[in-house]
Amino acid sequence: MTGRLLRLLGPTPLVRRLSEQSILSAFGDGVFLTGSAVFFTQIVGLSAAQVGLGLTIAGVATFLVAVPLGKLSDRYGAKRVWVVSSALEALLYVAWLAVGGMLTFVAMLIVLEVVISSSRSARNAYRFDIFPREERVSSNAYFRAARNVGYTLGALLAGVALAFDNDALIRLVPVVTAVLLLLNALLISRLPTVAHHVEEQPLAEALEEAGSRRSALRNRGYLATAILGGVLGTHQVLLNVVIPLWLVDETDAPRVLIAWLFGTNTLMAVFLQVAAARGIVTVADSLRAQRRGAYFFLLSCGIVAVTHDTVGWVTIALVWIGHVTVTGAELFQSAGEWGLQAELSDPDRRGEYQGVSQLGYTVGTVWAPAAYTFLAMEWGTEGWIVIAAIIVLATVLIHPAARAAERHLEREGITQPA
């Protein structure tokens, strides 16, 4: 049993340590994500519309500072920034207890999202730096599987608090999250330090360097690849928004099926993500994975679209298969995205490139919830065809974009370390 668990966590001690960190981090995040809707409405006293508006404002603010935040990792070192950001994030969750009203909610959310963005860029930069080229994608697959385990644990723990519908227990949700994330920061601090280029100029100059030749923003192919990767990553919108809404409003399937859909998605992510990422090292490998993800995305659109006219167990089976296939899109697209980020980044500016990845991903996905929901729910079959066409276009365009990013690095004499 212990041997099987170790295999799930990863093949080497370092991968296992980072998988354990992923579980702990996602455990904390999962507790708050599960209980946040109740906490914000019942404890902070906000309406659902106010919560949504606050999230949008925070998303825009984070979008504007994604690249400068990524540069922090290149200036001070990815591990150091990751540790500090993780510790700040934990402390900020405790501060949720002092929030009351819309203004403080938005201010708090902006600060928290900025810190999380900094932590995410530093984390990804550290992971790409610490592993040799052939292990970067496969190791991220283990971490993705581990995070799904952590989110499940967090959801279960928060579910206990929500089941009692007690304000005192609900107030404990951010406190428990803070404790878990402080432990996470401690665990990160004990990870091995990785050698990484550190800029010699003052931070103010480093942050103003967006126009320099080696700036990630000058690599337009990379930015385009990140945006198109975001479009291909809209499988999450189908998973979390469109298919559940479609099931409820457009099919005769029982609503309890939604729980089974998410359960299946979690199990597939835990047990199949590593297999989906196997053998992905080069840009060509990564683009092949993106194509495979797109095939599954298109298959899901076709399957789910026909459930508007089916009945009974046929509907249940088809909706479930549609969710399984879009999970396949998630597994392959994620693996391809890691490969492209690793291979098309300047090793000396890994954090900055991660900031550009976040910026591009936001551009590629921010429009999708509203657009996909409208297309599927209002246009029906024709809407699903349009969604599929968007994915086909993004799949075609990401190939020349990735090659343009590759040529940019070659012109600058940038090569990936072994």
C-alpha positions as CSV (number, residue, x, y, z in Angstrom):
1,M,0.0,0.0,0.0
2,T,2.8,2.4,0.9
3,G,4.7,1.5,-2.3
4,R,1.6,2.2,-4.4
5,L,1.1,5.6,-2.7
6,L,4.7,6.5,-3.3
7,R,4.3,5.7,-7.0
8,L,1.3,8.0,-7.2
9,L,3.3,10.8,-5.7
10,G,6.2,10.5,-8.1
11,P,9.3,8.5,-9.1
12,T,11.9,10.4,-7.2
13,P,12.2,12.0,-3.7
14,L,12.1,15.5,-5.1
15,V,9.0,14.9,-7.2
16,R,7.4,13.3,-4.1
17,R,8.3,16.3,-1.9
18,L,6.8,18.7,-4.4
19,S,3.7,16.4,-4.8
20,E,3.2,16.5,-1.0
21,Q,3.5,20.3,-1.2
22,S,0.9,20.4,-3.9
23,I,-1.5,18.3,-1.8
24,L,-1.0,20.6,1.2
25,S,-1.5,23.8,-0.8
26,A,-4.6,22.5,-2.6
27,F,-5.9,21.2,0.7
28,G,-5.9,24.8,2.1
29,D,-7.2,26.3,-1.2
30,G,-9.9,23.6,-1.3
31,V,-11.2,24.4,2.2
32,F,-11.7,28.1,1.3
33,L,-13.0,27.6,-2.2
34,T,-15.7,25.2,-1.0
35,G,-16.8,27.5,1.9
36,S,-16.2,30.9,0.3
37,A,-19.7,31.4,-1.2
38,V,-21.3,30.9,2.2
39,F,-18.6,32.9,4.0
40,F,-18.9,35.9,1.7
41,T,-22.7,36.0,1.8
42,Q,-23.4,34.8,5.4
43,I,-20.5,36.3,7.3
44,V,-19.3,39.2,5.2
45,G,-22.9,40.1,4.2
46,L,-22.5,40.4,0.4
47,S,-24.9,39.5,-2.3
48,A,-24.0,37.0,-5.0
49,A,-23.8,39.8,-7.6
50,Q,-21.3,41.7,-5.3
51,V,-19.1,38.7,-5.0
52,G,-19.0,38.2,-8.7
53,L,-18.2,41.9,-9.3
54,G,-15.4,41.8,-6.8
55,L,-13.9,38.7,-8.4
56,T,-14.0,40.5,-11.8
57,I,-12.3,43.6,-10.4
58,A,-9.6,41.6,-8.8
59,G,-9.1,39.6,-12.0
60,V,-8.5,42.8,-14.0
61,A,-6.1,44.2,-11.3
62,T,-4.1,40.9,-11.4
63,F,-4.0,40.9,-15.2
64,L,-2.4,44.4,-15.2
65,V,0.5,43.4,-12.9
66,A,1.1,39.8,-14.0
67,V,4.3,40.4,-15.9
68,P,6.0,42.7,-13.3
69,L,5.1,40.1,-10.6
70,G,6.7,37.4,-12.7
71,K,9.9,39.5,-12.8
72,L,10.2,39.3,-9.1
73,S,11.2,35.7,-9.3
74,D,14.0,36.6,-11.8
75,R,15.2,39.4,-9.5
76,Y,15.2,37.6,-6.2
77,G,15.0,33.9,-7.0
78,A,11.9,31.8,-7.6
79,K,12.1,29.9,-4.3
80,R,12.5,33.0,-2.2
81,V,9.5,34.7,-3.8
82,W,7.4,31.5,-3.6
83,V,8.1,31.2,0.1
84,V,7.3,34.9,0.9
85,S,4.2,35.0,-1.3
86,S,2.9,31.7,0.3
87,A,3.4,33.1,3.8
88,L,1.7,36.4,2.9
89,E,-1.2,34.5,1.3
90,A,-1.7,32.5,4.5
91,L,-1.8,35.6,6.7
92,L,-4.2,37.3,4.3
93,Y,-6.7,34.5,4.8
94,V,-6.8,35.3,8.5
95,A,-7.6,39.0,7.5
96,W,-10.8,37.8,5.9
97,L,-12.3,37.8,9.4
98,A,-11.9,41.6,9.6
99,V,-13.6,42.3,6.3
100,G,-17.1,43.8,6.2
101,G,-18.7,45.4,3.3
102,M,-18.0,45.8,-0.4
103,L,-15.1,48.2,-0.4
104,T,-13.0,46.2,2.1
105,F,-13.9,43.0,0.3
106,V,-12.7,44.3,-3.1
107,A,-9.5,45.7,-1.6
108,M,-8.8,42.5,0.2
109,L,-9.5,40.4,-2.8
110,I,-7.2,42.5,-5.0
111,V,-4.3,42.2,-2.6
112,L,-4.9,38.4,-2.2
113,E,-5.1,37.8,-5.9
114,V,-1.9,39.8,-6.5
115,V,0.0,37.7,-3.9
116,I,-1.4,34.5,-5.4
117,S,-0.3,35.5,-8.9
118,S,3.2,36.2,-7.6
119,S,3.2,32.9,-5.8
120,R,2.0,31.0,-8.9
121,S,4.6,32.5,-11.2
122,A,7.4,31.8,-8.7
123,R,6.1,28.2,-8.2
124,N,6.0,27.5,-11.9
125,A,9.5,29.0,-12.5
126,Y,10.9,27.0,-9.7
127,R,9.5,23.8,-11.0
128,F,10.9,24.4,-14.5
129,D,14.3,25.4,-13.1
130,I,14.7,22.5,-10.6
131,F,14.1,19.6,-13.1
132,P,16.1,18.6,-16.2
133,R,14.4,19.2,-19.5
134,E,13.1,15.6,-20.0
135,E,11.3,15.6,-16.5
136,R,9.6,19.0,-16.6
137,V,6.3,18.0,-18.1
138,S,6.1,14.6,-16.4
139,S,6.8,16.1,-12.9
140,N,4.1,18.7,-13.4
141,A,1.7,15.9,-14.2
142,Y,2.3,14.4,-10.8
143,F,1.8,17.8,-9.2
144,R,-1.5,18.2,-11.0
145,A,-2.7,14.8,-9.8
146,A,-1.6,15.7,-6.3
147,R,-3.5,19.0,-6.3
148,N,-6.7,17.2,-7.2
149,V,-6.3,15.0,-4.1
150,G,-5.7,18.1,-2.0
151,Y,-8.8,19.9,-3.4
152,T,-10.9,16.8,-2.6
153,L,-9.6,16.7,1.0
154,G,-10.3,20.5,1.3
155,A,-13.8,20.1,0.0
156,L,-14.6,17.3,2.4
157,L,-13.3,19.3,5.4
158,A,-15.2,22.4,4.5
159,G,-18.3,20.3,3.8
160,V,-18.3,19.3,7.4
161,A,-18.4,22.9,8.5
162,L,-21.1,23.8,6.0
163,A,-23.3,20.8,7.0
164,F,-23.9,22.3,10.5
165,D,-24.8,25.8,9.1
166,N,-23.1,27.4,12.1
167,D,-21.5,30.8,11.9
168,A,-18.7,30.0,14.3
169,L,-17.7,27.0,12.2
170,I,-17.9,28.9,9.0
171,R,-15.6,31.6,10.5
172,L,-13.1,28.8,11.0
173,V,-12.9,28.2,7.2
174,P,-10.3,31.0,6.5
175,V,-8.5,30.2,9.7
176,V,-8.0,26.5,8.8
177,T,-6.9,27.6,5.3
178,A,-4.4,30.0,6.8
179,V,-2.9,27.3,9.0
180,L,-2.6,24.8,6.1
181,L,-1.0,27.5,3.9
182,L,1.5,28.5,6.6
183,L,2.6,24.8,6.8
184,N,2.8,24.9,3.1
185,A,5.1,27.9,3.2
186,L,7.3,26.1,5.7
187,L,7.5,23.1,3.5
188,I,8.5,25.2,0.5
189,S,11.2,26.9,2.5
190,R,12.8,23.4,3.1
191,L,12.9,22.6,-0.6
192,P,16.3,22.6,-2.3
193,T,17.6,25.9,-3.7
194,V,18.0,26.0,-7.5
195,A,20.7,28.0,-9.2
196,H,19.0,30.7,-11.2
197,H,20.1,33.9,-13.0
198,V,19.5,37.0,-10.9
199,E,19.4,40.4,-12.4
200,E,22.1,42.7,-11.2
201,Q,20.3,46.0,-11.8
202,P,18.0,47.6,-9.2
203,L,14.4,46.2,-9.1
204,A,13.0,49.5,-10.4
205,E,15.0,49.1,-13.6
206,A,14.2,45.4,-13.9
207,L,10.5,46.2,-13.8
208,E,10.8,48.9,-16.5
209,E,12.6,46.5,-18.8
210,A,9.5,45.4,-20.7
211,G,10.8,47.1,-23.9
212,S,14.2,45.4,-23.9
213,R,15.1,42.9,-26.5
214,R,15.0,39.9,-24.2
215,S,11.8,41.0,-22.5
216,A,9.1,38.2,-22.6
217,L,6.7,40.8,-24.0
218,R,8.9,41.2,-27.0
219,N,8.5,37.5,-27.8
220,R,5.1,38.0,-29.5
221,G,5.0,34.4,-30.6
222,Y,5.1,33.4,-26.9
223,L,2.3,35.8,-26.0
224,A,0.2,34.5,-28.9
225,T,0.9,31.0,-27.8
226,A,-0.2,31.8,-24.3
227,I,-3.4,33.4,-25.5
228,L,-4.3,30.5,-27.8
229,G,-3.4,28.1,-25.0
230,G,-5.9,29.9,-22.9
231,V,-8.6,29.4,-25.6
232,L,-7.7,25.7,-25.7
233,G,-7.9,25.7,-21.9
234,T,-11.5,26.7,-21.9
235,H,-12.3,23.1,-21.4
236,Q,-12.6,24.2,-17.8
237,V,-15.6,26.4,-18.7
238,L,-17.3,23.3,-20.2
239,L,-16.4,21.2,-17.2
240,N,-17.4,23.7,-14.5
241,V,-20.1,25.9,-16.1
242,V,-21.6,24.9,-19.4
243,I,-22.2,21.1,-19.1
244,P,-23.7,21.4,-15.6
245,L,-26.0,24.2,-16.8
246,W,-26.9,22.3,-19.9
247,L,-27.7,19.2,-17.8
248,V,-30.1,21.1,-15.6
249,D,-31.8,23.2,-18.2
250,E,-31.6,21.3,-21.5
251,T,-31.7,17.6,-20.5
252,D,-33.9,15.2,-18.5
253,A,-30.9,13.9,-16.5
254,P,-31.1,14.0,-12.7
255,R,-29.2,16.9,-11.1
256,V,-27.4,14.4,-8.8
257,L,-25.5,13.4,-11.9
258,I,-23.4,16.6,-11.6
259,A,-21.8,15.2,-8.4
260,W,-20.8,12.0,-10.3
261,L,-19.4,14.1,-13.2
262,F,-17.1,16.0,-10.9
263,G,-16.1,12.8,-9.1
264,T,-15.2,11.2,-12.4
265,N,-13.1,14.3,-13.4
266,T,-11.2,14.2,-10.1
267,L,-10.4,10.5,-10.4
268,M,-9.3,10.8,-14.0
269,A,-7.0,13.8,-13.1
270,V,-5.4,11.8,-10.2
271,F,-4.9,8.5,-12.1
272,L,-4.5,9.5,-15.8
273,Q,-2.7,12.9,-15.8
274,V,0.8,11.3,-15.6
275,A,0.0,8.9,-18.5
276,A,-1.3,11.8,-20.6
277,A,1.9,13.7,-20.1
278,R,4.3,10.8,-20.8
279,G,6.9,11.4,-23.5
280,I,6.2,15.2,-23.8
281,V,9.6,17.0,-24.0
282,T,9.9,19.1,-27.2
283,V,7.8,21.7,-28.8
284,A,6.6,19.1,-31.3
285,D,5.5,16.8,-28.5
286,S,3.7,19.6,-26.8
287,L,1.8,20.6,-30.0
288,R,0.8,17.0,-30.5
289,A,-0.6,17.0,-27.0
290,Q,-2.6,20.2,-27.8
291,R,-4.0,18.5,-30.9
292,R,-5.1,15.5,-28.9
293,G,-6.7,17.7,-26.3
294,A,-8.6,19.5,-29.1
295,Y,-9.9,16.2,-30.5
296,F,-11.4,15.3,-27.1
297,F,-12.8,18.8,-26.8
298,L,-14.6,18.5,-30.2
299,L,-15.8,15.0,-29.4
300,S,-17.3,16.3,-26.1
301,C,-19.1,19.2,-27.9
302,G,-20.7,16.7,-30.4
303,I,-21.7,14.2,-27.7
304,V,-23.2,16.7,-25.3
305,A,-25.1,18.6,-28.1
306,V,-27.2,15.6,-28.9
307,T,-28.4,15.1,-25.4
308,H,-31.0,17.8,-25.9
309,D,-33.1,15.3,-27.7
310,T,-32.4,12.0,-25.8
311,V,-34.2,10.6,-22.8
312,G,-33.6,8.6,-19.7
313,W,-30.5,6.4,-19.4
314,V,-29.3,7.4,-22.8
315,T,-29.1,11.0,-21.7
316,I,-27.3,10.1,-18.5
317,A,-24.7,7.9,-20.3
318,L,-24.1,10.5,-23.1
319,V,-23.7,13.4,-20.6
320,W,-21.3,11.3,-18.6
321,I,-19.3,10.4,-21.7
322,G,-19.3,14.0,-22.8
323,H,-17.8,15.0,-19.4
324,V,-15.2,12.2,-19.6
325,T,-14.1,13.3,-23.1
326,V,-13.7,17.0,-22.0
327,T,-11.7,15.7,-19.1
328,G,-9.5,14.1,-21.7
329,A,-9.1,17.5,-23.3
330,E,-8.0,18.9,-19.9
331,L,-5.4,16.2,-19.4
332,F,-3.7,16.5,-22.8
333,Q,-4.0,20.3,-23.1
334,S,-2.5,20.8,-19.7
335,A,0.5,18.6,-20.5
336,G,1.0,20.4,-23.8
337,E,0.8,23.7,-22.1
338,W,3.5,22.8,-19.6
339,G,5.7,21.6,-22.4
340,L,5.3,24.8,-24.4
341,Q,6.0,27.0,-21.3
342,A,9.1,25.1,-20.5
343,E,10.5,25.0,-24.0
344,L,9.6,28.5,-25.1
345,S,10.8,30.4,-22.1
346,D,14.1,32.2,-21.6
347,P,15.7,30.3,-18.8
348,D,17.1,33.6,-17.4
349,R,13.6,35.1,-17.3
350,R,11.5,32.2,-16.3
351,G,9.4,34.2,-13.9
352,E,8.8,36.9,-16.3
353,Y,7.7,34.4,-19.0
354,Q,5.3,32.9,-16.4
355,G,3.8,36.3,-15.9
356,V,3.2,36.6,-19.6
357,S,1.7,33.1,-19.6
358,Q,-0.8,34.2,-16.9
359,L,-1.5,37.4,-18.9
360,G,-2.1,35.5,-22.1
361,Y,-4.1,32.8,-20.4
362,T,-6.4,35.4,-19.0
363,V,-7.0,37.0,-22.4
364,G,-7.7,33.6,-23.8
365,T,-10.3,32.5,-21.2
366,V,-11.9,35.6,-19.6
367,W,-14.6,35.8,-22.4
368,A,-15.5,32.1,-22.4
369,P,-18.0,31.7,-19.6
370,A,-20.4,34.3,-21.0
371,A,-19.8,33.4,-24.6
372,Y,-20.0,29.6,-24.3
373,T,-23.0,29.7,-22.0
374,F,-24.8,32.0,-24.4
375,L,-23.9,29.9,-27.4
376,A,-24.9,26.5,-25.9
377,M,-28.0,27.6,-24.0
378,E,-29.4,30.1,-26.6
379,W,-28.3,28.6,-29.9
380,G,-28.3,24.9,-29.1
381,T,-26.7,22.7,-31.7
382,E,-25.5,25.6,-33.8
383,G,-23.9,27.1,-30.6
384,W,-22.0,23.9,-29.9
385,I,-20.7,24.0,-33.5
386,V,-19.5,27.5,-33.0
387,I,-17.7,26.5,-29.8
388,A,-16.1,23.6,-31.7
389,A,-15.0,26.0,-34.5
390,I,-13.3,28.3,-32.0
391,I,-11.3,25.3,-30.7
392,V,-10.3,24.2,-34.3
393,L,-9.1,27.7,-35.1
394,A,-7.1,28.0,-31.9
395,T,-5.5,24.5,-32.6
396,V,-4.5,25.6,-36.1
397,L,-3.1,28.9,-35.0
398,I,-1.1,27.7,-32.0
399,H,1.3,25.9,-34.3
400,P,2.7,28.9,-36.1
401,A,2.6,30.9,-32.9
402,A,4.8,28.4,-31.1
403,R,7.2,28.2,-34.0
404,A,7.4,32.0,-34.0
405,A,8.3,32.0,-30.3
406,E,10.9,29.3,-31.0
407,R,12.5,31.4,-33.7
408,H,12.6,34.5,-31.4
409,L,14.6,32.5,-28.9
410,E,17.0,31.3,-31.6
411,R,17.5,34.9,-32.9
412,E,18.4,36.0,-29.4
413,G,20.8,33.0,-29.0
414,I,18.8,31.5,-26.1
415,T,18.9,27.8,-25.6
416,Q,17.3,25.5,-23.0
417,P,19.7,24.0,-20.4
418,A,19.7,20.2,-20.3
